Structure formats: C-alpha cells, structure tokens
Amino acid sequence: MGLARGQSVFPAWSNPLTWWWALLVIASGANIAAWFVLFRYLQAPWKLQAPWNLQAPWSGGLGSASDVELMLFLSAAYVCGCAFRSFLPRADVQRICLFDTWLSSVTLGRSVATVAELCFAAQWAIILRQLGTMTGTYTTLSAAWAIVPLILIAECFSWHGVVTRNYLSNAIENTLWAVSFFIVGIGLGRLVPEFEGLGGVVLVVAIVGIAGYLLFLAAIDVPMYLTRWRNDRARVERLHPLEGLWDASVRWVVTHDLAKWKDEIAWMSLYFTVAVWSSLALCVCYAYAGDLPR
C-alpha cells in the first residue's frame, strides 16, 4: 500500500527498494566525483597526455579548451540532473515517489530531466559534428544536426504524457529516442573506416552500446508503455494539460511497495549509471579525438 502524504518514513532496510535506492545514491556520488576529476585534468590538458601518444600532449585543434569547457558544462548538467533524480526517485505518470518532500514534485523532476536530456543530446551532436568535420563525412554531419531537434520533440511528448497521464505519449517519446540513437549509430558507423587502432575500437564499443540500448527500448521499454496505455485507457482519467500540470506540481504519493516500482527499476538503474558514464566518456573523446590514429 502507498503511504499517505505526510506519513512518509524512510524505507526499511529489509525492503529491496532501500538497497536499490542506496546503490543509486552511491553510483551518483561516484559519477559526480568522476566529473570533478575530468574537470581538473581536461581543464589542464598538459597534465594529461594522450596515452597512445606519450611523446605529444593534448593539443587544441577541434577540441580546443573552450570547446572542452562546453562539453564539461553539458556533462555537469546531465550528471547532476541524474543524481538529483537518483536521490529522489519518482515515477512521473503514476505520481509516486520514495520521499515526501516538495522536491519530489513531478513537475520539478520532469523539468530537471528535460534540461539534463537536452544537454546530453547536445553532447552527442557536438561530438558527431567534431568527428564529421575532421573526416569530412557528410553522413555524420547530417546525424549531428538531427539529434537535438528529435530529442526536443521527444521531450514535448514526455511532458504531454506526464500532464495528461497518457502512456501513449511516453511510448512515442521513447520511440523518438530510439530513432535518434539509431541515427547516431549510423553516423558513428560511417566513421569506422576513417580510424584505426584505438579510434576504431572506441567507435565499435560505442556502436555496440547503442545497439544494446536500442534493443532495450524495442524489447522492454516501449512495449511496457504500450501495455500500460492499453490497460489504462478505460480506467484512468485523462487530464487536460493545464489541469495535469497543476496535478503534477502538487500531488505526489509516497510508496515503498516494490510491486509499484518493479517496472521502473530496470530503466532507472541503467539510465542513472551507464548513460551518465557515456556522458563523461564523451568529454574525454572530444578532448582527444584529434589525436586518434587515422
């Protein structure tokens, strides 16, 4: 049973949700620490030479200091946004959360997520633009221009799903994420013949990771939202967008019932760990892309 608002207690340690939440918090703390390490060394590139070319330290070019600062700033927004959502987990459409605080407001959480996800998309657009410019690859440059607009549209569907409580919009949102990263995968795949050694390995690893993400979306995430949409069409009241925005701002239900969280655990766990690591990795790749063997 969910706890009524104002009756929140910290989940018992015997509750698996507590251990899951604790792992998210630990991972988020480690991610923030990792960002500060990157900030320290990428801001002072002469302290960190390219490991595959010890004779020559990092040298500006396309990955100039100001551009690396932008990548670090975008990554910081994503890392901190995911950490905030890890510390205070919530399921937006259901209006459920673990802790009774105004910081668990769905509107606040969704706003933080929107900014973070647009920053993450911008990171991918920047790295694709950098690699496409370096190699003169039109396919990769075209992919770079497509990512942010597609994710912006996905965010609009996400907000619509949250305020109207319509899971179909969430299914469309995640489908757009799948389309976006399919395009990213094509852009990276076109670059594989352009690099050798470590550069080729990094590209292949990124493509394999994207393939795994697309498989997760197609096999688990999007079908989950479609199933919820079909099941809820008759018994869940759809809200007018303005009414739903108010509802999302002032109503949250604290629950420590594992059954209500079980479908959220998989995607949240991957999102707040692996996706954040990819954001950090993009900063490193951007700083050293000019030194990759071609």
N, C-alpha and C positions, 0 to 999 in steps of 0.2 A: 504494500500500500504506500502511496505517496504521503509525505508529511505535509500538513497544512502550513501555509505561510506563517512565520512567526514561531514555529515549533521545530525549527531546524536544529539538528545535532550533528556533530562530526560522525561520519560513518564508523561503525565498529571495526576493529582490526580483523575480526572474523569474517567481515564482508569482503568478498573478492574485489568489489569496487574500490575499496580503500587502497588495496595493493596496486590496482591499476592506476589509480589517481597518483599515488606516491611515485610510481615509475615514470609517469608523465612529467611530474614536477622535477624529478632528478634529471631526466633527459633534457628538459627545457633549461634547467640551470647549467648543465654541461654545454648546451648549444650556445647560450649567452656567453659563457666563458670562452668557448671556441671563437666566437665572433670577436671578442676583445683581443685574443691572440692574433687573429688575422689582421685586425685593425693596426695593431702595434707593428707587425712586420711588413705588411703591404704599404703602410704609410712611410716606412723607412726601407725602401727596396734594396739599398746597398747592403743591408744586414742579412738579406736572404737571397742568395744566389740561386739561379736555376740549377737544380740538382743534376740535370742531364747535360749541363754545360758549365762546369765549375770554373772554367777559365774566363767567363764573361758574366758579370752580374746583370740583373734585370735592367733592361734599357727601354725607356719610354715608348716611342713609336705609337702604335694604335692603342696600346694600353698605358697611356700617359697617367701621371699622378692624379690629375683632376678627374679623369675618367674612372680610375680605380676608386677614388673617393665616392663617386656617384654610385658605383656598384656596391660599395660597402654601406652606403646610406640606404639603398633599396633593400639590401640584405638585412640590415638592422631593423627596418620596419617589419619585414616578414618574420624574422626570428623573434622579435618582441611581441608581435601580434599573435604568433602561435603560442608563445609562452603564456601570454595573458589568457588565452583560451584553454590552455592546459591546466593552469592554476584554478580556473573557474569553468569547468566543463558545462556545456548546456546543449540541448537538442532543440533547435530553433522552432520548428513547426509544432512540436509537441509542447513547447514552453516548459520543459523540465530542466532541472539543474541539480547540482550536488549541494550548494550552499545558499542559504537565504541571505542575500545581500543585494543592494541595488546594482552592484557591479555584475550580477548575474542577469541583468536585463537583456532580453534577446535583441532589442534594438541596438544597444551598446555593443554587444558581442558581434552582431552582424556588421556594424559599421567598422569595427576594428578589422574584421575578416576581409571586408571589401578593400580597404586601403592596403592591407598586407598582400592580398592576392593580386591586386593590380601592380604592386611593386615587384612581386615575383614574376609576373608576366613581362614586365619591363626588363627585368634582368635577362630573361631568355631572348627578348627582342634585341637587346644590346649585344649579347654575345653572338647571336646569329648575324647581326649586321657587321660586327667586327670580323668574324671569320669569312663572311661572304665578300667583304671589301678586300681582305687580304688575298683571297684566292680568285677574285673576280667571278664568283659563282652567282649567277642570276637567280637560280632556284632558291638558294639560301637567303639571298637578299629579299626575295619576294616573301619567303616564310617569315622573315623578321618583321615585315610591315603588317602581316596578317594577325599576329599573336595578340597584341593588346586590344585591338577592336573586338576580336572574338571573345576575349575574356571579359571585356566591358559589357558586351551583350549578355554573357553568361551571368554576370553579377546582377543585371536587371531581372533576369528570370529568377535568380535566387531570392532577391527581395520580394518579387511577386509571390513566390511560393511561401515565403515566411509570413507575409502580412495577410494573405488570403487563406493560408493553410491548405494550399493545393499542391500535392506532391507531384503532379504532372509537371509543374514548372521546375521543380528540383531535378526531375528526370531530364528535362531539356537542358537545364544548366550543366549537368554532368556530361551530357552528350556533347555539348559545345566544348567542354574541357577535353573530351576525348578527341574531337576534331582538331582542336588547337595543337595538342601534343602529337597527333598523327602528322600534322604539318611540320612541327618541329623535327620529328623523326625523319621526314623526307629531307628537310634542309640539312640535317646532320649527315644523313646517309650519302647525300651528294658530295659531301666533303671528304669522305673516307679515302677516295683515290688521291686526294691532294696532300695527304700527310703520311708519314711513315714512322716506324718506331713507336715511341710513347704517344705521339699525337694520334696515330691510328688506333692505339689501344684505348685511349680516353674516349674517342668517338664511338668505338664499338661498345664500350661499357655503358655510355650514355644511351645509345640506341637500345641496348638490351633492357636497361632500366625503364625506358619509355614504353617498350613493348610489354613489360610486366605491368606497368601502370594501366595501359590500355586494356589488357586482359582483365585486370581487377575491375575496371569500370564496366566493361562489357558483360562480365560473368556475374558480378556481385552487386556493384553499387547502383547502376541504372536499373537493373531488374528489381532491386529492393524498393526503389522509389515507385516504380510502376505497380508493383504489388500493393504497396500502401495506398496508392491512388485508387486502384480498383476496389480495394477493401473499404476505403473511407468515403467513397462517392455518395453512398446512401445514408451514412450515419454521422458524418462530421459536417457541421455547418460551415459553409464558405463565408468568409468575411469580406466586406467591402474594403478596398485598400486603406482608406483613411481610418476606418474602424479597426482594421487589423493592425495598423501601425500603432494606434493607441494601446491596443491589447498587448502587442509585443513589447511595448515600453513599460507597462505597469504590472503585467501578470507573469509570474514565474512560479512553478510548482516544484518544491524540493522533494526529491525521491531518491532513496537508496535501494530501490528494488532492482536487482540485477536484470530481471526479465525486461524491464523498460529500457535498459541501457545496452543490452547484448548486441543489438544490430548497429549500434554506434561505435562500439569498442574497436572493431577492426579498422575502419577508415580513420578514426581519430588517432589511433596508435601509429599508423603508417604516416598520416599527414603531419603529425607533430614531431616526427623523428626523421624518416627518410626524406621527406620533402624539404625539411629545414636543412638537412645535410647537403642536399643538392643546391640550395641557395648559397650556402657557404662555399661549396665547390666551384660555383660559377664565378665567384670573386677571384679565386686562385687561377682558374682557367683564363679569365680575362686579363689578369696581370701578366701571365706568362705565355699567352698564345703566340706572341711574336717570336718566341724562342723555340717553339715546337719544330722538330725536324720535318722538312717537307721534301 
